[in-house]
Amino acid sequence: MPPKTQGDLLREQGERITSLGERLDHLRLELTRIEQHLDRLEGRSIEEKRLHHDIDKRLEIASRDLERLEKRLDEMVARRWDLWKLVLAAFLGSILTVAAGFVNRLVQHWMGWGPP
């Protein structure tokens, strides 16, 4: 028997793949039929299960979005407090500068170094 050529080997593999694909399609059909039968036994239709699954997904997404919003709100409060700290520091710095200038003039006047 002569050795098989690459073309023959590829043809055989293609036939095997086709056969496996047909078997897989048949299994999918059987699984769908079994799911429908089980759903009838449970009293719930596939649409109801899908709807329930969709609602669960949406609830999970909404919950995740709510957590993100709460986190952003906490970050905004922290940022706002950081801004107020800077404003307060600038305000106190300006008051201290004015007070230091006033004290400096008083000391200069008291010591007789500056204009009256």
C-alpha positions in Angstrom: 0.0 0.0 0.0 1.5 3.3 -1.0 1.9 6.0 1.7 -0.9 8.5 2.0 -0.2 11.9 0.5 -0.7 15.2 2.3 -3.9 15.8 0.4 -5.3 12.4 1.4 -4.4 13.1 5.1 -6.0 16.5 4.9 -9.2 15.1 3.3 -9.5 12.5 6.1 -9.0 15.1 8.7 -11.6 17.3 7.0 -14.1 14.4 7.0 -13.4 13.7 10.7 -13.9 17.4 11.5 -17.2 17.4 9.5 -18.3 14.3 11.3 -17.5 15.8 14.7 -19.3 19.0 13.8 -22.4 17.0 12.9 -22.2 15.1 16.2 -21.8 18.4 18.1 -24.8 19.9 16.3 -26.9 16.8 17.2 -25.7 17.1 20.9 -26.8 20.8 20.9 -30.2 19.9 19.6 -30.6 17.2 22.2 -29.5 19.5 25.0 -32.0 22.1 23.9 -34.7 19.5 23.8 -33.7 18.3 27.3 -33.7 21.9 28.6 -37.1 22.5 27.3 -38.4 19.3 28.8 -36.9 20.2 32.2 -38.3 23.7 32.0 -41.8 22.2 31.4 -41.3 19.9 34.4 -40.2 22.9 36.5 -43.1 25.0 35.3 -40.9 27.8 34.0 -40.4 28.6 30.4 -37.1 29.4 28.8 -38.2 33.0 28.3 -38.9 33.3 32.1 -35.5 31.9 32.9 -33.8 34.3 30.5 -35.8 37.2 31.8 -34.8 36.2 35.4 -31.2 35.9 34.3 -31.3 39.3 32.6 -32.8 40.9 35.7 -30.1 39.4 37.8 -27.4 40.8 35.5 -28.9 44.2 35.4 -29.2 44.3 39.2 -25.6 43.3 39.5 -24.5 46.0 37.1 -26.7 48.6 38.9 -25.1 47.5 42.2 -21.6 47.9 40.8 -22.5 51.3 39.4 -23.8 52.4 42.7 -20.6 51.3 44.5 -18.6 53.3 41.9 -20.8 56.4 42.5 -20.4 56.1 46.2 -16.6 55.8 45.8 -16.6 58.9 43.5 -18.7 60.8 46.0 -16.2 60.0 48.8 -13.3 61.1 46.6 -15.1 64.4 45.8 -15.6 65.1 49.5 -12.0 64.4 50.2 -10.9 66.7 47.2 -13.3 69.4 48.4 -11.7 69.3 51.9 -8.2 69.5 50.4 -9.3 72.6 48.5 -10.6 74.2 51.7 -7.4 73.4 53.5 -5.5 75.3 50.8 -7.8 78.3 51.0 -7.6 78.3 54.8 -3.8 78.1 54.6 -3.6 81.0 52.2 -6.0 83.1 54.3 -4.1 82.5 57.5 -0.8 83.1 55.7 -2.0 86.5 54.5 -3.3 87.4 58.0 0.0 86.5 59.5 1.9 88.5 56.9 -0.2 91.6 57.6 0.2 91.1 61.4 4.0 90.6 61.0 4.1 93.9 59.0 2.1 95.7 61.7 4.3 94.4 64.5 7.4 95.3 62.5 6.2 98.9 62.1 5.4 99.1 65.8 8.8 97.8 66.7 10.5 100.1 64.3 8.5 103.1 65.7 9.2 102.0 69.2 12.9 101.7 68.6 13.0 104.9 66.6 14.3 103.3 63.4 11.5 104.2 61.1 9.3 107.2 60.2 6.8 108.2 62.8 
